[in-house]
């Protein structure tokens, strides 16, 4: 059981078989396609994915941008991604083991990114407001933040009732947190629905949104 916020232990244990889940792969493809369609990444962009896992999203984005810093707290997840990078000869993805919820812009030589994105990671981070403030500092002026995550749910999505997570997000409340962090919410769109049998034994639908925000001019 995981009673610590953002603990990498669970993900380290599951890394080697992470990609075997077909719905997980389908979700990642939907997220990456939605990012590509909405943001239209460009070859001059420096990008960052926080909570990159095994790179299911980043590997789709990489051909379209200049460089990606793929960040995760799980060393084993990053090892799987690095194996993929090595096998494919990809040269524009740099993997980094880093906990951005307690790190700052000084950890990155670039200091700023044109695009920051994540998939199903924000609900694992305790202090949403503080984290968004840290992330906004890493964005270049006019840079884009796009986050895919769960809509507010009934608390039954995760199989471990003791796992420390947010039970999704209410979109208006998240948009307000964006604004407080110096970001302007541009859009929210439902991009995927996870249908699963939750721990109560009921089959339920859990919508996933893609939020897009830009850094406000200072």
N, C-alpha and C positions, 0 to 999 in steps of 0.2 A: 504494500500500500504506500501511497505517496502523500505525505502530509506536509510537504514543503512546496511553496510556490516555485514554479519554474525549475524544478529539479530535473537534471538530465538523466537520472538513473533509469527511469522507465524507458526513455528513448534509446539509451545505450543498449538496453536489453533487447529491444525490438528492432534495432537498426538493420540487422542482416536479413530480416524477412519483411521489412517495411513495405517494399514495393510489390509484394505479392498480393496485396489487397486490391481487387479490381475497382472497388468504389473509391478507394483512396487515389488510385491513378486517374480515374474519371474526374474526380473533383479537381485534382491538380491541373489536368488538361483544360477543364472549364475555366479555372482561375487564370491560367496563362493566356488562353484565348481571349478572355474578357479584358485582361490588361492590354494585350496587343491591340485589340479592336478599339478600346477606349483611349488609351494613352498614345498609341502609335509611336513606340520607341524608335529613337533615331541613333544613327551610327556614332554621333558625337557625344552620346550620353555616358556618364559614369553612374552606375547603379549600385544599389545595396539591397540585398534581401536579408531581413532578420528572421531567424527561425527557418533557415533554408532546408533543414532536414537532409534528405538524400538527393536534393536538387531537382525534384520532379518539375517544379515551376521554373527555376533558374535555367535549366538546360534548354527550355523552350525560348526564353528571353535572350539568352546569350548571343545568338547569331545576329540580333538586331541592334545591339548596343556596343559601345567601345569597350567597356570593362564592367565586371560585376564583382563586388565583394560579397561573398556568400558566408554569412555569419550564423553560428549556432552555438548553443551551450553543450551539445552532445558531441563528444569526440568520435564516437562510433558512427553517428549519422554522417559526420563530415568525412570520415574515412571511406564510407560507401561512395559519397559524392566524388572524393578525390580519385577513387578507383575508376569511376566513369570518365572523369576528366582525362586521366592518364591513358585510358583505353581508346578514347576518341581523339586524342591529340588537340584538345581544346586549349587555347592559349589566353583567353580573356576572362577566366574565372579564377579568383583567388579565394581560397577557403580560410576562414579564421574562426578559432574557438574563442568566443567572447560573449560575455553577458552584458548586453547593451542596457539592461535595466539598472546597472550600477557602473556604467562606463560613460565616457564623454567623448567629445569631438577630438580630443588630443590623441585618441587611440588610432586615428586614421590620418595618414599622410595627406590624403586628398582634401581633408577638412570639410568638403561639401560634396553633395551628390545631386545630380539632376533628377534622379528617380529613386525612390525608396519604396519597397513593396514587401508584403508578407501574405502568407496563407495559413489561416487557422492557428495563429501564434498569439495574437493579442489577448485572447481569453486566458492564457496561461500566465500572464504578467499581472502581479498584484496591484501595483500603483499605476493605473492607466493614465491618469493625468500627468504624473511626474515623468512617465516614460514618453508620452507624446511630446512633452517639453524637451526632453533630451533628443528625440528624433528630429524635431523641427530645427534644432540648431545645426544638424548635419545636412540639411537641405540648402542648396544654393537658392538665391533669390528667384522666385518663380518656379522653383523645383516642385515636383509632384510626389505626393505620398498616396499610395493606394493599398488598402488593406481589405483582404477577404476574411470574413469571420461569420460566426453564427448570429442570427437574430436572437433576441431575448427568448430563452426557452424555459421549459418547466423544471429544469434541474435534474432531468433524468438522462441527458444525452451521454454523459460519461459513465462508464461501467463501474468505476470505483467511487463510491459515495464519499470517500474521505479525500479524494484528490482535490487539491486546492486550485479551483478555476472560477472564472466568472461564467455565469450561465447565459452566455451570449450578451448582446448589447441592444439597447433601445436606440434606434437610429438618431432621433433628435437629441438624445443625451450625448451620444458620441460626437455629433456635429458640434455641440456646445463645447465639448472638451477640445475638439480641434481648434475652435476659435480662441479658447483660452491659451492654447499653445502657439498662437500666432499663425494658425492655418485657416484657410477658408474652405469649408466643405463645398464641393462642386456637384457631387452626385452620389446617390446610393442606388444600387440596382441588384435585384435578386438574380443570381447567376447559376445557382445549383440548388437542388434539394436532396439532402441525405435522408434516405428512408432506411430506418433500422429498427430492430427489436431492442428496446431499451431494457434496463435492468429490472423493470417492473413486469416484463414479459409482453408489453404492449408494442405494437408496431406503430411508429410515429414518424412524421415528416418534419425535418429540421432544415429550414431554408438558410442558405448562405448568401450573404450580400457582398458586393464589391463597393467599397467606399473610395472616393477620390477627393483629395484635398490638395490645395496649393499653398505654398508659403507666402504669407502676406508681405508686401513691401514694407520696409522699415525706413 
